Amino acid sequence: MGLVAVGSALAVVSTQHLVRAGLWLVVTLGAVAVEFLLLRAEFVAWVQVLIYVGAVVVLLLFAVMLTRAPIGRSTDLDRPIGPALLIGAGSGLGLAGLFAWVFRDMRVNPPPTGSAQRVGEAIFGDWVLPFEVLSVLLLAALVGAIVLSKKDT
C-alpha cells in the first residue's frame, strides 16, 4: 500500500490533466486510509476516507468543474527544472528524513494510546470552534466558485 500511495502521489504531481490529478489524489488518500487500517487505527482510517476522500477531493473536483478550469491536457501545469523544483525536492526529502527520525523515536518510546471516545471529546470539545470555522470556510469557497463560474445575464 505504501508503494501505491507513493506511486499515485507521483502521478498527482506529474499528470497534465487536472481532473486526473484529482482522481489520483483519491487513490493516494485511499491508500493512506488502508495503511491506517493495517495499523489497526480504524477510526483514523474512516476519518481519512470521509473527510479527505469524501469532502476535500470532491470539493476540489467541483471547484475545477464549476470555475471552467481546463479539464483536458494543460501544458501550463508543467514546470521546468529550475531552482524552485530543486528547493521543493530538497524540502520534501528533508521532511521525509524528519518523519523517519520521528517514527524511529516513536518506536523506541511509544506514545500513550487513546480511544475513539477521547479523540471525539477532543474534536467536539476543545476543537469544535476551529472545526466549524473550517466548514464555513469550505462552504464560502464553494459559493465563491459558483459565483465566479456563473455567466453574466
Secondary structure as a PSIPRED ss2 file (coil, helix, strand):
# PSIPRED VFORMAT (PSIPRED V4.0)

   1 M C   1.000  0.000  0.000
   2 G H   0.000  1.000  0.000
   3 L H   0.000  1.000  0.000
   4 V H   0.000  1.000  0.000
   5 A H   0.000  1.000  0.000
   6 V H   0.000  1.000  0.000
   7 G H   0.000  1.000  0.000
   8 S H   0.000  1.000  0.000
   9 A H   0.000  1.000  0.000
  10 L H   0.000  1.000  0.000
  11 A H   0.000  1.000  0.000
  12 V H   0.000  1.000  0.000
  13 V H   0.000  1.000  0.000
  14 S H   0.000  1.000  0.000
  15 T C   1.000  0.000  0.000
  16 Q C   1.000  0.000  0.000
  17 H E   0.000  0.000  1.000
  18 L H   0.000  1.000  0.000
  19 V H   0.000  1.000  0.000
  20 R H   0.000  1.000  0.000
  21 A H   0.000  1.000  0.000
  22 G H   0.000  1.000  0.000
  23 L H   0.000  1.000  0.000
  24 W H   0.000  1.000  0.000
  25 L H   0.000  1.000  0.000
  26 V H   0.000  1.000  0.000
  27 V H   0.000  1.000  0.000
  28 T H   0.000  1.000  0.000
  29 L H   0.000  1.000  0.000
  30 G H   0.000  1.000  0.000
  31 A H   0.000  1.000  0.000
  32 V H   0.000  1.000  0.000
  33 A H   0.000  1.000  0.000
  34 V H   0.000  1.000  0.000
  35 E H   0.000  1.000  0.000
  36 F H   0.000  1.000  0.000
  37 L H   0.000  1.000  0.000
  38 L H   0.000  1.000  0.000
  39 L C   1.000  0.000  0.000
  40 R C   1.000  0.000  0.000
  41 A C   1.000  0.000  0.000
  42 E H   0.000  1.000  0.000
  43 F H   0.000  1.000  0.000
  44 V H   0.000  1.000  0.000
  45 A H   0.000  1.000  0.000
  46 W H   0.000  1.000  0.000
  47 V H   0.000  1.000  0.000
  48 Q H   0.000  1.000  0.000
  49 V H   0.000  1.000  0.000
  50 L H   0.000  1.000  0.000
  51 I H   0.000  1.000  0.000
  52 Y H   0.000  1.000  0.000
  53 V H   0.000  1.000  0.000
  54 G H   0.000  1.000  0.000
  55 A H   0.000  1.000  0.000
  56 V H   0.000  1.000  0.000
  57 V H   0.000  1.000  0.000
  58 V H   0.000  1.000  0.000
  59 L H   0.000  1.000  0.000
  60 L H   0.000  1.000  0.000
  61 L H   0.000  1.000  0.000
  62 F H   0.000  1.000  0.000
  63 A H   0.000  1.000  0.000
  64 V H   0.000  1.000  0.000
  65 M H   0.000  1.000  0.000
  66 L H   0.000  1.000  0.000
  67 T C   1.000  0.000  0.000
  68 R C   1.000  0.000  0.000
  69 A C   1.000  0.000  0.000
  70 P C   1.000  0.000  0.000
  71 I C   1.000  0.000  0.000
  72 G C   1.000  0.000  0.000
  73 R E   0.000  0.000  1.000
  74 S C   1.000  0.000  0.000
  75 T H   0.000  1.000  0.000
  76 D H   0.000  1.000  0.000
  77 L H   0.000  1.000  0.000
  78 D C   1.000  0.000  0.000
  79 R C   1.000  0.000  0.000
  80 P C   1.000  0.000  0.000
  81 I C   1.000  0.000  0.000
  82 G C   1.000  0.000  0.000
  83 P H   0.000  1.000  0.000
  84 A H   0.000  1.000  0.000
  85 L H   0.000  1.000  0.000
  86 L H   0.000  1.000  0.000
  87 I H   0.000  1.000  0.000
  88 G H   0.000  1.000  0.000
  89 A H   0.000  1.000  0.000
  90 G H   0.000  1.000  0.000
  91 S H   0.000  1.000  0.000
  92 G H   0.000  1.000  0.000
  93 L H   0.000  1.000  0.000
  94 G H   0.000  1.000  0.000
  95 L H   0.000  1.000  0.000
  96 A H   0.000  1.000  0.000
  97 G H   0.000  1.000  0.000
  98 L H   0.000  1.000  0.000
  99 F H   0.000  1.000  0.000
 100 A H   0.000  1.000  0.000
 101 W H   0.000  1.000  0.000
 102 V H   0.000  1.000  0.000
 103 F H   0.000  1.000  0.000
 104 R H   0.000  1.000  0.000
 105 D H   0.000  1.000  0.000
 106 M H   0.000  1.000  0.000
 107 R H   0.000  1.000  0.000
 108 V H   0.000  1.000  0.000
 109 N C   1.000  0.000  0.000
 110 P C   1.000  0.000  0.000
 111 P C   1.000  0.000  0.000
 112 P C   1.000  0.000  0.000
 113 T C   1.000  0.000  0.000
 114 G C   1.000  0.000  0.000
 115 S C   1.000  0.000  0.000
 116 A H   0.000  1.000  0.000
 117 Q H   0.000  1.000  0.000
 118 R H   0.000  1.000  0.000
 119 V H   0.000  1.000  0.000
 120 G H   0.000  1.000  0.000
 121 E H   0.000  1.000  0.000
 122 A H   0.000  1.000  0.000
 123 I H   0.000  1.000  0.000
 124 F H   0.000  1.000  0.000
 125 G H   0.000  1.000  0.000
 126 D H   0.000  1.000  0.000
 127 W C   1.000  0.000  0.000
 128 V H   0.000  1.000  0.000
 129 L H   0.000  1.000  0.000
 130 P H   0.000  1.000  0.000
 131 F H   0.000  1.000  0.000
 132 E H   0.000  1.000  0.000
 133 V H   0.000  1.000  0.000
 134 L H   0.000  1.000  0.000
 135 S H   0.000  1.000  0.000
 136 V H   0.000  1.000  0.000
 137 L H   0.000  1.000  0.000
 138 L H   0.000  1.000  0.000
 139 L H   0.000  1.000  0.000
 140 A H   0.000  1.000  0.000
 141 A H   0.000  1.000  0.000
 142 L H   0.000  1.000  0.000
 143 V H   0.000  1.000  0.000
 144 G H   0.000  1.000  0.000
 145 A H   0.000  1.000  0.000
 146 I H   0.000  1.000  0.000
 147 V H   0.000  1.000  0.000
 148 L H   0.000  1.000  0.000
 149 S H   0.000  1.000  0.000
 150 K C   1.000  0.000  0.000
 151 K C   1.000  0.000  0.000
 152 D C   1.000  0.000  0.000
 153 T C   1.000  0.000  0.000
